[in-house]
């Protein structure tokens, strides 16, 4: 893999604006109107969200991530895609570098809603 250049510098305040939290993927379901998107139902401890992720073609079995904890960006505006609303973004590793993506996840179980950073 050829390494991508590092993006332009941001301030610590810019980084502090991101709200990245751990959630457990409780259900993975198909988005009928999309060839790429799957709907993840994610438990963040004090609430549950629907988050759409483009993993349908990236994984042999996109349902294999059900029950796993992962990192999510939770302070993005709701986004309507393929007739569904996404309330955040899966924070995965590899897609931007054309690698088979994998979850960014804690090495041990932590409470849902725990913040990264």
C-alpha positions, 0 to 999 in steps of 0.5 A: 500500500502506498501511504497517503500524505498527511492531511493539513494540520488542524487545531486541538479545538477542531479535533475537540469538536468531533464526538466519537463514541463506542456503541454496540451494533445490535442489529445489521439489516439490509437497505433495500434501495441501496447496493452499498448501504446496510443499516446498523442499529447501535446502542450507545447506552442512553439511546439507540441510533440508526447508522447507515454504512456502506459495507454491503459490498465491502464484506463477504458477510456484513452481518458478522459485525452484529454484537460487536462494539465499534467507534462512531462519529455521533455529532454529524447532522442526520443524513437521508440516504436511499430513503433511510435516515443515518444518525452518525457515521461508522468510524472504520479503517481501510476504506480510504486506502482501498483496503478491506475495511475493518472496525475501529473497536476497543480492545476490551469491552467498555460501556456503550457511549464511552468517548474516544479522544 
